Amino acid sequence: DHLRDHGSKDTIAVTLAAVYDKSEKRDDALAIYATYMNNCRGCGTQTPLEIERKYADLSLAGDNHSDQILEIYLGLARKDQANAAEYYLNASRIYAARGNQSEAMRFRDIADQYISD
């Protein structure tokens, strides 16, 4: 549906971002994913989960522990229940990196609930 509505430019952009990621050009990949996500917000469509996830994962790998990345992971946990444990673990990592051990433990416990189910 997204490709039908937005054409092949998005496919090319996402492919280029993946190439940049594999080439360890994280900033270039992040810039493309950010533009893609902003374009989705601008036209009112839902950003594909895999794009949000790639953006958040690359950001976290680059030590970005911002509220924006935390919110993306929490949103993904709600939208993609099958992978919620991973998203909550990443939220835990963000809180731990910020020095907030109580929130880090709380989100680790939430992740553990998904793992044991």
Biopython code that builds the backbone (N, CA, C, O; Angstrom):
import numpy as np
from Bio.PDB.StructureBuilder import StructureBuilder

atoms = [
    (1, "ASP", "N", (0.818, -1.193, 0.000)),
    (1, "ASP", "CA", (0.000, 0.000, 0.000)),
    (1, "ASP", "C", (0.863, 1.258, 0.000)),
    (1, "ASP", "O", (0.622, 2.194, -0.762)),
    (2, "HIS", "N", (1.871, 1.260, 0.869)),
    (2, "HIS", "CA", (2.731, 2.439, 0.958)),
    (2, "HIS", "C", (3.425, 2.703, -0.374)),
    (2, "HIS", "O", (3.507, 3.844, -0.827)),
    (3, "LEU", "N", (3.922, 1.636, -0.995)),
    (3, "LEU", "CA", (4.604, 1.807, -2.271)),
    (3, "LEU", "C", (3.641, 2.340, -3.326)),
    (3, "LEU", "O", (4.005, 3.202, -4.125)),
    (4, "ARG", "N", (2.421, 1.831, -3.329)),
    (4, "ARG", "CA", (1.417, 2.304, -4.284)),
    (4, "ARG", "C", (1.140, 3.794, -4.084)),
    (4, "ARG", "O", (1.019, 4.546, -5.052)),
    (5, "ASP", "N", (1.041, 4.214, -2.820)),
    (5, "ASP", "CA", (0.703, 5.602, -2.515)),
    (5, "ASP", "C", (1.873, 6.563, -2.712)),
    (5, "ASP", "O", (1.666, 7.733, -3.030)),
    (6, "HIS", "N", (3.095, 6.077, -2.524)),
    (6, "HIS", "CA", (4.248, 6.981, -2.523)),
    (6, "HIS", "C", (5.285, 6.688, -3.596)),
    (6, "HIS", "O", (6.243, 7.445, -3.750)),
    (7, "GLY", "N", (5.114, 5.624, -4.325)),
    (7, "GLY", "CA", (5.999, 5.344, -5.440)),
    (7, "GLY", "C", (7.304, 4.694, -5.049)),
    (7, "GLY", "O", (7.531, 4.328, -3.895)),
    (8, "SER", "N", (8.155, 4.562, -6.051)),
    (8, "SER", "CA", (9.407, 3.836, -5.856)),
    (8, "SER", "C", (10.484, 4.664, -5.175)),
    (8, "SER", "O", (11.492, 4.104, -4.744)),
    (9, "LYS", "N", (10.311, 5.981, -5.061)),
    (9, "LYS", "CA", (11.324, 6.810, -4.400)),
    (9, "LYS", "C", (11.585, 6.327, -2.981)),
    (9, "LYS", "O", (12.735, 6.274, -2.545)),
    (10, "ASP", "N", (10.524, 5.974, -2.256)),
    (10, "ASP", "CA", (10.691, 5.498, -0.879)),
    (10, "ASP", "C", (11.459, 4.192, -0.841)),
    (10, "ASP", "O", (12.303, 3.991, 0.032)),
    (11, "THR", "N", (11.176, 3.306, -1.774)),
    (11, "THR", "CA", (11.879, 2.031, -1.836)),
    (11, "THR", "C", (13.363, 2.258, -2.094)),
    (11, "THR", "O", (14.214, 1.628, -1.467)),
    (12, "ILE", "N", (13.662, 3.150, -3.007)),
    (12, "ILE", "CA", (15.061, 3.471, -3.311)),
    (12, "ILE", "C", (15.729, 4.091, -2.088)),
    (12, "ILE", "O", (16.864, 3.743, -1.761)),
    (13, "ALA", "N", (15.045, 4.992, -1.417)),
    (13, "ALA", "CA", (15.616, 5.644, -0.234)),
    (13, "ALA", "C", (15.911, 4.625, 0.865)),
    (13, "ALA", "O", (16.979, 4.658, 1.475)),
    (14, "VAL", "N", (14.970, 3.726, 1.115)),
    (14, "VAL", "CA", (15.165, 2.716, 2.164)),
    (14, "VAL", "C", (16.300, 1.772, 1.785)),
    (14, "VAL", "O", (17.086, 1.373, 2.644)),
    (15, "THR", "N", (16.391, 1.419, 0.524)),
    (15, "THR", "CA", (17.486, 0.558, 0.064)),
    (15, "THR", "C", (18.823, 1.269, 0.239)),
    (15, "THR", "O", (19.798, 0.662, 0.682)),
    (16, "LEU", "N", (18.871, 2.534, -0.103)),
    (16, "LEU", "CA", (20.103, 3.309, 0.071)),
    (16, "LEU", "C", (20.472, 3.405, 1.548)),
    (16, "LEU", "O", (21.646, 3.284, 1.898)),
    (17, "ALA", "N", (19.495, 3.619, 2.411)),
    (17, "ALA", "CA", (19.765, 3.675, 3.847)),
    (17, "ALA", "C", (20.354, 2.352, 4.334)),
    (17, "ALA", "O", (21.283, 2.345, 5.141)),
    (18, "ALA", "N", (19.818, 1.239, 3.847)),
    (18, "ALA", "CA", (20.343, -0.073, 4.239)),
    (18, "ALA", "C", (21.784, -0.249, 3.764)),
    (18, "ALA", "O", (22.610, -0.820, 4.476)),
    (19, "VAL", "N", (22.085, 0.240, 2.563)),
    (19, "VAL", "CA", (23.457, 0.169, 2.053)),
    (19, "VAL", "C", (24.379, 1.014, 2.927)),
    (19, "VAL", "O", (25.472, 0.576, 3.286)),
    (20, "TYR", "N", (23.942, 2.219, 3.267)),
    (20, "TYR", "CA", (24.744, 3.071, 4.152)),
    (20, "TYR", "C", (24.977, 2.394, 5.495)),
    (20, "TYR", "O", (26.081, 2.440, 6.039)),
    (21, "ASP", "N", (23.940, 1.769, 6.024)),
    (21, "ASP", "CA", (24.054, 1.079, 7.304)),
    (21, "ASP", "C", (25.107, -0.027, 7.215)),
    (21, "ASP", "O", (25.973, -0.133, 8.083)),
    (22, "LYS", "N", (25.034, -0.837, 6.181)),
    (22, "LYS", "CA", (25.997, -1.935, 5.995)),
    (22, "LYS", "C", (27.412, -1.406, 5.765)),
    (22, "LYS", "O", (28.391, -2.075, 6.094)),
    (23, "SER", "N", (27.514, -0.214, 5.203)),
    (23, "SER", "CA", (28.816, 0.401, 4.934)),
    (23, "SER", "C", (29.319, 1.200, 6.128)),
    (23, "SER", "O", (30.320, 1.911, 6.038)),
    (24, "GLU", "N", (28.619, 1.075, 7.237)),
    (24, "GLU", "CA", (28.958, 1.783, 8.470)),
    (24, "GLU", "C", (28.913, 3.299, 8.312)),
    (24, "GLU", "O", (29.689, 4.024, 8.934)),
    (25, "LYS", "N", (28.004, 3.759, 7.481)),
    (25, "LYS", "CA", (27.747, 5.192, 7.329)),
    (25, "LYS", "C", (26.440, 5.495, 8.045)),
    (25, "LYS", "O", (25.442, 5.883, 7.438)),
    (26, "ARG", "N", (26.483, 5.304, 9.367)),
    (26, "ARG", "CA", (25.287, 5.393, 10.205)),
    (26, "ARG", "C", (24.580, 6.739, 10.077)),
    (26, "ARG", "O", (23.355, 6.787, 9.974)),
    (27, "ASP", "N", (25.336, 7.820, 10.082)),
    (27, "ASP", "CA", (24.709, 9.148, 10.015)),
    (27, "ASP", "C", (23.935, 9.342, 8.715)),
    (27, "ASP", "O", (22.859, 9.939, 8.717)),
    (28, "ASP", "N", (24.474, 8.841, 7.612)),
    (28, "ASP", "CA", (23.769, 8.948, 6.338)),
    (28, "ASP", "C", (22.484, 8.116, 6.351)),
    (28, "ASP", "O", (21.437, 8.563, 5.882)),
    (29, "ALA", "N", (22.581, 6.903, 6.895)),
    (29, "ALA", "CA", (21.393, 6.048, 6.995)),
    (29, "ALA", "C", (20.347, 6.694, 7.892)),
    (29, "ALA", "O", (19.162, 6.707, 7.558)),
    (30, "LEU", "N", (20.776, 7.226, 9.024)),
    (30, "LEU", "CA", (19.837, 7.886, 9.940)),
    (30, "LEU", "C", (19.144, 9.067, 9.287)),
    (30, "LEU", "O", (17.948, 9.281, 9.486)),
    (31, "ALA", "N", (19.893, 9.833, 8.508)),
    (31, "ALA", "CA", (19.303, 10.998, 7.837)),
    (31, "ALA", "C", (18.213, 10.561, 6.862)),
    (31, "ALA", "O", (17.167, 11.205, 6.771)),
    (32, "ILE", "N", (18.447, 9.487, 6.145)),
    (32, "ILE", "CA", (17.437, 9.004, 5.200)),
    (32, "ILE", "C", (16.217, 8.490, 5.946)),
    (32, "ILE", "O", (15.087, 8.814, 5.580)),
    (33, "TYR", "N", (16.429, 7.688, 6.993)),
    (33, "TYR", "CA", (15.289, 7.180, 7.764)),
    (33, "TYR", "C", (14.500, 8.329, 8.410)),
    (33, "TYR", "O", (13.270, 8.293, 8.449)),
    (34, "ALA", "N", (15.208, 9.343, 8.913)),
    (34, "ALA", "CA", (14.524, 10.487, 9.536)),
    (34, "ALA", "C", (13.672, 11.224, 8.511)),
    (34, "ALA", "O", (12.533, 11.594, 8.799)),
    (35, "THR", "N", (14.215, 11.439, 7.321)),
    (35, "THR", "CA", (13.454, 12.100, 6.260)),
    (35, "THR", "C", (12.225, 11.279, 5.895)),
    (35, "THR", "O", (11.134, 11.823, 5.724)),
    (36, "TYR", "N", (12.405, 9.989, 5.778)),
    (36, "TYR", "CA", (11.294, 9.092, 5.450)),
    (36, "TYR", "C", (10.203, 9.205, 6.506)),
    (36, "TYR", "O", (9.027, 9.355, 6.176)),
    (37, "MET", "N", (10.593, 9.134, 7.780)),
    (37, "MET", "CA", (9.615, 9.212, 8.868)),
    (37, "MET", "C", (8.923, 10.573, 8.878)),
    (37, "MET", "O", (7.713, 10.641, 9.090)),
    (38, "ASN", "N", (9.657, 11.642, 8.655)),
    (38, "ASN", "CA", (9.052, 12.977, 8.608)),
    (38, "ASN", "C", (8.083, 13.111, 7.440)),
    (38, "ASN", "O", (7.037, 13.745, 7.571)),
    (39, "ASN", "N", (8.423, 12.523, 6.309)),
    (39, "ASN", "CA", (7.512, 12.559, 5.158)),
    (39, "ASN", "C", (6.226, 11.811, 5.462)),
    (39, "ASN", "O", (5.147, 12.244, 5.057)),
    (40, "CYS", "N", (6.327, 10.692, 6.171)),
    (40, "CYS", "CA", (5.122, 9.939, 6.533)),
    (40, "CYS", "C", (4.232, 10.780, 7.451)),
    (40, "CYS", "O", (3.016, 10.845, 7.267)),
    (41, "ARG", "N", (4.856, 11.420, 8.437)),
    (41, "ARG", "CA", (4.073, 12.278, 9.342)),
    (41, "ARG", "C", (3.442, 13.433, 8.578)),
    (41, "ARG", "O", (2.310, 13.831, 8.852)),
    (42, "GLY", "N", (4.188, 13.963, 7.619)),
    (42, "GLY", "CA", (3.710, 15.112, 6.859)),
    (42, "GLY", "C", (2.508, 14.800, 5.994)),
    (42, "GLY", "O", (1.651, 15.658, 5.783)),
    (43, "CYS", "N", (2.438, 13.575, 5.490)),
    (43, "CYS", "CA", (1.299, 13.245, 4.622)),
    (43, "CYS", "C", (0.246, 12.431, 5.369)),
    (43, "CYS", "O", (-0.762, 12.036, 4.783)),
    (44, "GLY", "N", (0.469, 12.181, 6.643)),
    (44, "GLY", "CA", (-0.550, 11.530, 7.464)),
    (44, "GLY", "C", (-0.582, 10.017, 7.397)),
    (44, "GLY", "O", (-1.529, 9.402, 7.888)),
    (45, "THR", "N", (0.433, 9.399, 6.801)),
    (45, "THR", "CA", (0.455, 7.938, 6.766)),
    (45, "THR", "C", (1.280, 7.392, 7.918)),
    (45, "THR", "O", (2.128, 8.085, 8.480)),
    (46, "GLN", "N", (1.021, 6.159, 8.251)),
    (46, "GLN", "CA", (1.756, 5.472, 9.310)),
    (46, "GLN", "C", (3.139, 5.087, 8.793)),
    (46, "GLN", "O", (3.255, 4.474, 7.731)),
    (47, "THR", "N", (4.180, 5.439, 9.528)),
    (47, "THR", "CA", (5.523, 5.010, 9.163)),
    (47, "THR", "C", (5.603, 3.501, 9.351)),
    (47, "THR", "O", (5.199, 2.994, 10.397)),
    (48, "PRO", "N", (6.112, 2.777, 8.367)),
    (48, "PRO", "CA", (6.248, 1.329, 8.541)),
    (48, "PRO", "C", (7.091, 1.002, 9.784)),
    (48, "PRO", "O", (8.091, 1.662, 10.065)),
    (49, "LEU", "N", (6.665, -0.021, 10.508)),
    (49, "LEU", "CA", (7.342, -0.395, 11.748)),
    (49, "LEU", "C", (8.824, -0.676, 11.535)),
    (49, "LEU", "O", (9.653, -0.316, 12.371)),
    (50, "GLU", "N", (9.156, -1.316, 10.423)),
    (50, "GLU", "CA", (10.559, -1.661, 10.196)),
    (50, "GLU", "C", (11.426, -0.417, 10.033)),
    (50, "GLU", "O", (12.609, -0.441, 10.373)),
    (51, "ILE", "N", (10.853, 0.670, 9.516)),
    (51, "ILE", "CA", (11.613, 1.920, 9.374)),
    (51, "ILE", "C", (11.838, 2.545, 10.753)),
    (51, "ILE", "O", (12.946, 2.975, 11.073)),
    (52, "GLU", "N", (10.786, 2.591, 11.558)),
    (52, "GLU", "CA", (10.931, 3.115, 12.921)),
    (52, "GLU", "C", (11.960, 2.303, 13.697)),
    (52, "GLU", "O", (12.805, 2.851, 14.405)),
    (53, "ARG", "N", (11.870, 0.990, 13.548)),
    (53, "ARG", "CA", (12.785, 0.112, 14.279)),
    (53, "ARG", "C", (14.235, 0.334, 13.836)),
    (53, "ARG", "O", (15.130, 0.446, 14.673)),
    (54, "LYS", "N", (14.465, 0.397, 12.528)),
    (54, "LYS", "CA", (15.823, 0.602, 12.030)),
    (54, "LYS", "C", (16.378, 1.940, 12.510)),
    (54, "LYS", "O", (17.536, 2.035, 12.916)),
    (55, "TYR", "N", (15.544, 2.960, 12.459)),
    (55, "TYR", "CA", (15.977, 4.281, 12.914)),
    (55, "TYR", "C", (16.345, 4.245, 14.396)),
    (55, "TYR", "O", (17.393, 4.752, 14.794)),
    (56, "ALA", "N", (15.483, 3.647, 15.203)),
    (56, "ALA", "CA", (15.746, 3.582, 16.643)),
    (56, "ALA", "C", (16.966, 2.716, 16.946)),
    (56, "ALA", "O", (17.786, 3.080, 17.789)),
    (57, "ASP", "N", (17.094, 1.580, 16.270)),
    (57, "ASP", "CA", (18.232, 0.692, 16.521)),
    (57, "ASP", "C", (19.555, 1.355, 16.149)),
    (57, "ASP", "O", (20.531, 1.259, 16.893)),
    (58, "LEU", "N", (19.587, 2.025, 15.002)),
    (58, "LEU", "CA", (20.813, 2.734, 14.600)),
    (58, "LEU", "C", (21.130, 3.870, 15.563)),
    (58, "LEU", "O", (22.290, 4.113, 15.896)),
    (59, "SER", "N", (20.093, 4.556, 16.001)),
    (59, "SER", "CA", (20.293, 5.665, 16.941)),
    (59, "SER", "C", (20.844, 5.149, 18.267)),
    (59, "SER", "O", (21.783, 5.723, 18.820)),
    (60, "LEU", "N", (20.263, 4.073, 18.771)),
    (60, "LEU", "CA", (20.721, 3.507, 20.035)),
    (60, "LEU", "C", (22.151, 2.986, 19.903)),
    (60, "LEU", "O", (22.955, 3.143, 20.821)),
    (61, "ALA", "N", (22.468, 2.372, 18.778)),
    (61, "ALA", "CA", (23.834, 1.887, 18.546)),
    (61, "ALA", "C", (24.829, 3.040, 18.536)),
    (61, "ALA", "O", (26.005, 2.856, 18.853)),
    (62, "GLY", "N", (24.359, 4.220, 18.175)),
    (62, "GLY", "CA", (25.205, 5.419, 18.182)),
    (62, "GLY", "C", (25.131, 6.190, 19.487)),
    (62, "GLY", "O", (25.481, 7.369, 19.549)),
    (63, "ASP", "N", (24.667, 5.503, 20.540)),
    (63, "ASP", "CA", (24.574, 6.086, 21.891)),
    (63, "ASP", "C", (23.589, 7.246, 21.987)),
    (63, "ASP", "O", (23.780, 8.154, 22.796)),
    (64, "ASN", "N", (22.550, 7.223, 21.178)),
    (64, "ASN", "CA", (21.482, 8.214, 21.288)),
    (64, "ASN", "C", (20.464, 7.677, 22.297)),
    (64, "ASN", "O", (19.750, 6.716, 22.013)),
    (65, "HIS", "N", (20.404, 8.292, 23.455)),
    (65, "HIS", "CA", (19.497, 7.871, 24.528)),
    (65, "HIS", "C", (18.423, 8.931, 24.771)),
    (65, "HIS", "O", (17.994, 9.153, 25.903)),
    (66, "SER", "N", (18.004, 9.571, 23.698)),
    (66, "SER", "CA", (17.065, 10.691, 23.793)),
    (66, "SER", "C", (15.649, 10.213, 24.072)),
    (66, "SER", "O", (15.322, 9.034, 23.937)),
    (67, "ASP", "N", (14.821, 11.174, 24.466)),
    (67, "ASP", "CA", (13.395, 10.888, 24.660)),
    (67, "ASP", "C", (12.762, 10.417, 23.358)),
    (67, "ASP", "O", (11.881, 9.557, 23.376)),
    (68, "GLN", "N", (13.198, 10.968, 22.232)),
    (68, "GLN", "CA", (12.634, 10.574, 20.942)),
    (68, "GLN", "C", (12.826, 9.080, 20.699)),
    (68, "GLN", "O", (11.890, 8.396, 20.286)),
    (69, "ILE", "N", (14.016, 8.572, 20.949)),
    (69, "ILE", "CA", (14.295, 7.153, 20.704)),
    (69, "ILE", "C", (13.541, 6.299, 21.714)),
    (69, "ILE", "O", (13.013, 5.244, 21.363)),
    (70, "LEU", "N", (13.486, 6.744, 22.954)),
    (70, "LEU", "CA", (12.708, 6.030, 23.964)),
    (70, "LEU", "C", (11.244, 5.934, 23.543)),
    (70, "LEU", "O", (10.641, 4.866, 23.641)),
    (71, "GLU", "N", (10.673, 7.033, 23.080)),
    (71, "GLU", "CA", (9.269, 7.046, 22.655)),
    (71, "GLU", "C", (9.028, 6.143, 21.446)),
    (71, "GLU", "O", (7.981, 5.505, 21.341)),
    (72, "ILE", "N", (9.989, 6.095, 20.547)),
    (72, "ILE", "CA", (9.838, 5.194, 19.400)),
    (72, "ILE", "C", (9.762, 3.752, 19.880)),
    (72, "ILE", "O", (8.893, 2.994, 19.448)),
    (73, "TYR", "N", (10.679, 3.370, 20.780)),
    (73, "TYR", "CA", (10.662, 1.988, 21.284)),
    (73, "TYR", "C", (9.370, 1.676, 22.036)),
    (73, "TYR", "O", (8.813, 0.590, 21.877)),
    (74, "LEU", "N", (8.897, 2.598, 22.837)),
    (74, "LEU", "CA", (7.658, 2.339, 23.578)),
    (74, "LEU", "C", (6.468, 2.240, 22.626)),
    (74, "LEU", "O", (5.572, 1.420, 22.828)),
    (75, "GLY", "N", (6.462, 3.072, 21.596)),
    (75, "GLY", "CA", (5.408, 2.984, 20.590)),
    (75, "GLY", "C", (5.472, 1.666, 19.828)),
    (75, "GLY", "O", (4.441, 1.052, 19.552)),
    (76, "LEU", "N", (6.675, 1.235, 19.490)),
    (76, "LEU", "CA", (6.833, -0.043, 18.805)),
    (76, "LEU", "C", (6.350, -1.198, 19.674)),
    (76, "LEU", "O", (5.744, -2.146, 19.175)),
    (77, "ALA", "N", (6.616, -1.116, 20.970)),
    (77, "ALA", "CA", (6.179, -2.182, 21.882)),
    (77, "ALA", "C", (4.658, -2.313, 21.872)),
    (77, "ALA", "O", (4.125, -3.418, 21.972)),
    (78, "ARG", "N", (3.969, -1.195, 21.753)),
    (78, "ARG", "CA", (2.500, -1.232, 21.685)),
    (78, "ARG", "C", (2.003, -1.761, 20.344)),
    (78, "ARG", "O", (1.031, -2.515, 20.286)),
    (79, "LYS", "N", (2.679, -1.360, 19.266)),
    (79, "LYS", "CA", (2.219, -1.709, 17.924)),
    (79, "LYS", "C", (2.672, -3.091, 17.460)),
    (79, "LYS", "O", (2.007, -3.716, 16.635)),
    (80, "ASP", "N", (3.787, -3.566, 17.979)),
    (80, "ASP", "CA", (4.393, -4.820, 17.525)),
    (80, "ASP", "C", (4.625, -5.729, 18.731)),
    (80, "ASP", "O", (5.756, -5.921, 19.179)),
    (81, "GLN", "N", (3.535, -6.278, 19.240)),
    (81, "GLN", "CA", (3.574, -7.088, 20.469)),
    (81, "GLN", "C", (4.503, -8.300, 20.352)),
    (81, "GLN", "O", (5.061, -8.748, 21.353)),
    (82, "ALA", "N", (4.670, -8.825, 19.155)),
    (82, "ALA", "CA", (5.523, -10.007, 18.976)),
    (82, "ALA", "C", (6.978, -9.719, 19.348)),
    (82, "ALA", "O", (7.712, -10.627, 19.735)),
    (83, "ASN", "N", (7.388, -8.469, 19.232)),
    (83, "ASN", "CA", (8.769, -8.088, 19.539)),
    (83, "ASN", "C", (8.847, -7.126, 20.728)),
    (83, "ASN", "O", (9.856, -6.447, 20.917)),
    (84, "ALA", "N", (7.787, -7.072, 21.517)),
    (84, "ALA", "CA", (7.722, -6.114, 22.623)),
    (84, "ALA", "C", (8.861, -6.296, 23.621)),
    (84, "ALA", "O", (9.388, -5.312, 24.138)),
    (85, "ALA", "N", (9.243, -7.529, 23.896)),
    (85, "ALA", "CA", (10.326, -7.767, 24.866)),
    (85, "ALA", "C", (11.599, -7.045, 24.443)),
    (85, "ALA", "O", (12.260, -6.412, 25.266)),
    (86, "GLU", "N", (11.942, -7.137, 23.173)),
    (86, "GLU", "CA", (13.149, -6.470, 22.675)),
    (86, "GLU", "C", (13.049, -4.954, 22.823)),
    (86, "GLU", "O", (14.013, -4.295, 23.213)),
    (87, "TYR", "N", (11.871, -4.405, 22.507)),
    (87, "TYR", "CA", (11.694, -2.961, 22.609)),
    (87, "TYR", "C", (11.784, -2.490, 24.062)),
    (87, "TYR", "O", (12.382, -1.453, 24.349)),
    (88, "TYR", "N", (11.185, -3.261, 24.976)),
    (88, "TYR", "CA", (11.261, -2.894, 26.388)),
    (88, "TYR", "C", (12.690, -3.041, 26.919)),
    (88, "TYR", "O", (13.113, -2.263, 27.774)),
    (89, "LEU", "N", (13.424, -4.018, 26.424)),
    (89, "LEU", "CA", (14.840, -4.136, 26.819)),
    (89, "LEU", "C", (15.637, -2.931, 26.338)),
    (89, "LEU", "O", (16.522, -2.444, 27.041)),
    (90, "ASN", "N", (15.324, -2.458, 25.150)),
    (90, "ASN", "CA", (16.010, -1.258, 24.651)),
    (90, "ASN", "C", (15.633, -0.032, 25.473)),
    (90, "ASN", "O", (16.479, 0.825, 25.730)),
    (91, "ALA", "N", (14.378, 0.058, 25.884)),
    (91, "ALA", "CA", (13.976, 1.154, 26.782)),
    (91, "ALA", "C", (14.762, 1.050, 28.088)),
    (91, "ALA", "O", (15.208, 2.062, 28.629)),
    (92, "SER", "N", (14.929, -0.169, 28.591)),
    (92, "SER", "CA", (15.711, -0.386, 29.807)),
    (92, "SER", "C", (17.156, 0.084, 29.615)),
    (92, "SER", "O", (17.730, 0.713, 30.504)),
    (93, "ARG", "N", (17.735, -0.222, 28.459)),
    (93, "ARG", "CA", (19.113, 0.207, 28.164)),
    (93, "ARG", "C", (19.228, 1.735, 28.152)),
    (93, "ARG", "O", (20.206, 2.302, 28.638)),
    (94, "ILE", "N", (18.218, 2.379, 27.592)),
    (94, "ILE", "CA", (18.237, 3.842, 27.547)),
    (94, "ILE", "C", (18.211, 4.411, 28.963)),
    (94, "ILE", "O", (19.001, 5.296, 29.293)),
    (95, "TYR", "N", (17.311, 3.908, 29.792)),
    (95, "TYR", "CA", (17.250, 4.396, 31.167)),
    (95, "TYR", "C", (18.537, 4.096, 31.922)),
    (95, "TYR", "O", (19.000, 4.928, 32.702)),
    (96, "ALA", "N", (19.121, 2.923, 31.707)),
    (96, "ALA", "CA", (20.383, 2.581, 32.377)),
    (96, "ALA", "C", (21.488, 3.541, 31.953)),
    (96, "ALA", "O", (22.281, 3.983, 32.784)),
    (97, "ALA", "N", (21.543, 3.864, 30.660)),
    (97, "ALA", "CA", (22.565, 4.786, 30.162)),
    (97, "ALA", "C", (22.388, 6.184, 30.740)),
    (97, "ALA", "O", (23.355, 6.934, 30.874)),
    (98, "ARG", "N", (21.165, 6.528, 31.077)),
    (98, "ARG", "CA", (20.871, 7.826, 31.689)),
    (98, "ARG", "C", (21.132, 7.822, 33.192)),
    (98, "ARG", "O", (21.070, 8.863, 33.845)),
    (99, "GLY", "N", (21.425, 6.640, 33.731)),
    (99, "GLY", "CA", (21.677, 6.532, 35.161)),
    (99, "GLY", "C", (20.422, 6.337, 35.996)),
    (99, "GLY", "O", (20.471, 6.450, 37.221)),
    (100, "ASN", "N", (19.304, 6.048, 35.355)),
    (100, "ASN", "CA", (18.043, 5.845, 36.063)),
    (100, "ASN", "C", (17.815, 4.337, 36.217)),
    (100, "ASN", "O", (17.100, 3.711, 35.433)),
    (101, "GLN", "N", (18.442, 3.781, 37.246)),
    (101, "GLN", "CA", (18.412, 2.329, 37.428)),
    (101, "GLN", "C", (17.028, 1.795, 37.783)),
    (101, "GLN", "O", (16.687, 0.677, 37.398)),
    (102, "SER", "N", (16.231, 2.566, 38.504)),
    (102, "SER", "CA", (14.899, 2.072, 38.873)),
    (102, "SER", "C", (14.022, 1.896, 37.634)),
    (102, "SER", "O", (13.320, 0.892, 37.513)),
    (103, "GLU", "N", (14.057, 2.868, 36.710)),
    (103, "GLU", "CA", (13.290, 2.724, 35.470)),
    (103, "GLU", "C", (13.894, 1.640, 34.584)),
    (103, "GLU", "O", (13.163, 0.920, 33.903)),
    (104, "ALA", "N", (15.203, 1.518, 34.586)),
    (104, "ALA", "CA", (15.856, 0.451, 33.815)),
    (104, "ALA", "C", (15.372, -0.915, 34.296)),
    (104, "ALA", "O", (15.056, -1.788, 33.488)),
    (105, "MET", "N", (15.315, -1.092, 35.603)),
    (105, "MET", "CA", (14.845, -2.372, 36.162)),
    (105, "MET", "C", (13.365, -2.589, 35.864)),
    (105, "MET", "O", (12.951, -3.708, 35.562)),
    (106, "ARG", "N", (12.575, -1.537, 35.947)),
    (106, "ARG", "CA", (11.144, -1.659, 35.685)),
    (106, "ARG", "C", (10.895, -2.136, 34.254)),
    (106, "ARG", "O", (10.073, -3.025, 34.033)),
    (107, "PHE", "N", (11.593, -1.557, 33.291)),
    (107, "PHE", "CA", (11.395, -1.969, 31.904)),
    (107, "PHE", "C", (12.006, -3.343, 31.628)),
    (107, "PHE", "O", (11.515, -4.074, 30.767)),
    (108, "ARG", "N", (13.064, -3.701, 32.342)),
    (108, "ARG", "CA", (13.613, -5.056, 32.214)),
    (108, "ARG", "C", (12.581, -6.064, 32.727)),
    (108, "ARG", "O", (12.385, -7.119, 32.125)),
    (109, "ASP", "N", (11.930, -5.736, 33.831)),
    (109, "ASP", "CA", (10.888, -6.615, 34.361)),
    (109, "ASP", "C", (9.718, -6.759, 33.382)),
    (109, "ASP", "O", (9.177, -7.851, 33.210)),
    (110, "ILE", "N", (9.338, -5.664, 32.751)),
    (110, "ILE", "CA", (8.265, -5.726, 31.753)),
    (110, "ILE", "C", (8.695, -6.629, 30.593)),
    (110, "ILE", "O", (7.912, -7.454, 30.123)),
    (111, "ALA", "N", (9.918, -6.473, 30.144)),
    (111, "ALA", "CA", (10.441, -7.313, 29.044)),
    (111, "ALA", "C", (10.422, -8.784, 29.460)),
    (111, "ALA", "O", (10.054, -9.655, 28.673)),
    (112, "ASP", "N", (10.820, -9.049, 30.700)),
    (112, "ASP", "CA", (10.836, -10.433, 31.195)),
    (112, "ASP", "C", (9.444, -11.056, 31.176)),
    (112, "ASP", "O", (9.301, -12.255, 30.932)),
    (113, "GLN", "N", (8.429, -10.252, 31.430)),
    (113, "GLN", "CA", (7.055, -10.764, 31.372)),
    (113, "GLN", "C", (6.694, -11.221, 29.961)),
    (113, "GLN", "O", (6.003, -12.225, 29.788)),
    (114, "TYR", "N", (7.150, -10.502, 28.978)),
    (114, "TYR", "CA", (6.884, -10.892, 27.589)),
    (114, "TYR", "C", (7.677, -12.132, 27.198)),
    (114, "TYR", "O", (7.201, -12.966, 26.428)),
    (115, "ILE", "N", (8.892, -12.248, 27.736)),
    (115, "ILE", "CA", (9.732, -13.399, 27.409)),
    (115, "ILE", "C", (9.158, -14.675, 28.021)),
    (115, "ILE", "O", (9.192, -15.737, 27.399)),
    (116, "SER", "N", (8.630, -14.567, 29.242)),
    (116, "SER", "CA", (8.140, -15.776, 29.926)),
    (116, "SER", "C", (6.751, -16.198, 29.461)),
    (116, "SER", "O", (6.315, -17.307, 29.770)),
    (117, "ASP", "N", (6.042, -15.335, 28.722)),
    (117, "ASP", "CA", (4.707, -15.700, 28.220)),
    (117, "ASP", "C", (4.757, -16.636, 27.052)),
    (117, "ASP", "O", (3.713, -17.026, 26.529)),
]
sb = StructureBuilder()
sb.init_structure("model")
sb.init_model(0)
sb.init_chain("A")
sb.init_seg("    ")
for serial, (resi, resn, name, xyz) in enumerate(atoms, 1):
    if name == "N":
        sb.init_residue(resn, " ", resi, " ")
    sb.init_atom(name, np.array(xyz, "f"), 0.0, 1.0, " ", f" {name:<3s}", serial, name[0])
structure = sb.get_structure()
